[in-house]
Amino acid sequence: MNFVITRHSSPTPEGARRKLLVEPGFGRIYTDHMVTMRWTPEAGWHDGQITPRAPFSIHPASHVLHYAQEIFEGLKAYRTDSGAIALFRPEMNAARFARSAERLAMPPLPPPVFIEALERLVQVDREWVPEGESSLYLNPFMFGNDPYLGARASLNYIFCVLALPVGHYFKAGARPLKVWVTETYARAAPGGTGAAKCGGNYAAALAASNEAVAHGCDHAVFLDAVEHRWVEELAGANIFFVMNDGTLLTPPLDGTILPGITRATIIELASAAGLPVRESRYAFNQWRSDAGSGRLREVFACGTGATVASIGEVASASGSFRIADGDPGPITARIKKALFDAQRGRTAERLEWLRFVA
Ligand SMILES: Cc1ncc(COP(=O)(O)O)c(C=O)c1O
């Protein structure tokens, strides 16, 4: 794809940009440019552009506004210690984006074009990649844009990538999370869209997030939709349990949870570090009794935004309990560091996970 680049005529001045990069928070600050591309049945994917970031103008009947035919991705560009910029395992996001597209009956974007779009944007907005613990979050998304009211797949699509410098995703920062296990709401059912990264899954999770906050918790944890028994994931992160024999346990990918790239990376890093990982179902009752008996030592959430976030306390309609003493545990800290080091190019044998942006 030949991306036509139109540079911003008055980009954010350097001083203002530097100030924004000190404490970027999450989800509020955007770089100066964006990627757009279009799909029509006649031309396929075409019209790749990098332009100054600007609002879309779409028809009020645009398909996405009524039928939610929308998918997205989330990955980061990191600055390594030497100042180089690298994307972390973007081919995994490209593959997941194509799978999400198929599930939502959308035209998949070829993975090389997806990666090229990210690289071009990062090149143009490279001064926005922060140092240290912060990073540049890349948000590729695609939506049906047919001005047609009728529940069939859209005939036109727009692909776009936004870039935003980010710090901590969870408001809790580095403090252990208190999670709410919802027994009212389910996020995804067998045969549904749980394994796809589509906006509708997030809309469906919001009531549970509100329920969690109303109970003084940071985030909701979902159980399976059939038996309301098996732990699945958070609205925006996967979950790991650390047992007292050093084994890690995480729910299996059986179609209702998002196959997290951080999850896959942690499984590889932990296995290589001699920590066995089991992908198996874990009942909420078992979670409670293992926390009580001391068999369960640590729990953490993980994701591109979340990184590795310790979970210290668990609440539900049937009461609350702590994980060990509620503080972040040593294995969580070890995994967090191994992940951080791999993302920042500090681990020689994991350099193949980085795609350097020239
Ligand atoms: C529902 C859900 N689960 C898991 C994850 C973690 O996925 P990843 O590690 O690819 O960011 C995310 C984050 O994007 C998510 O939204």
The ligand as a Gaussian input file, in Angstrom:
#p B3LYP/6-31G(d) Opt

LIG

0 1
 C      -11.276000      -8.132000      26.890000
 C       -9.779000      -8.100000      26.842000
 N       -9.109000      -9.176000      27.270000
 C       -7.769000      -9.224000      27.233000
 C       -7.018000      -8.161000      26.792000
 C       -5.535000      -8.249000      26.722000
 O       -5.127000      -8.386000      25.383000
 P       -3.700000      -7.909000      24.916000
 O       -2.720000      -8.566000      25.821000
 O       -3.578000      -8.384000      23.508000
 O       -3.672000      -6.444000      25.038000
 C       -7.674000      -7.003000      26.376000
 C       -6.886000      -5.845000      25.983000
 O       -6.876000      -5.341000      24.975000
 C       -9.080000      -6.977000      26.374000
 O       -9.728000      -5.897000      25.945000

